């Protein structure tokens, strides 16, 4: 194949990566919830951000869930 020849000529290695599964990645759910909840506010105090993040992490998978479909 052309691709194989190019890889050999350029001494490149092709890695197969696993499929992207955001519903299994905790940080994707955290970021989605944070963006949704913080979008309504102009500014928050540092303490408020910390408290909201702590609440979000504590409620991960129960109170806060994201549907990626």
Helices and strands as residue ranges (DSSP letters): H 2-9, G 22-24, H 26-38, H 46-58
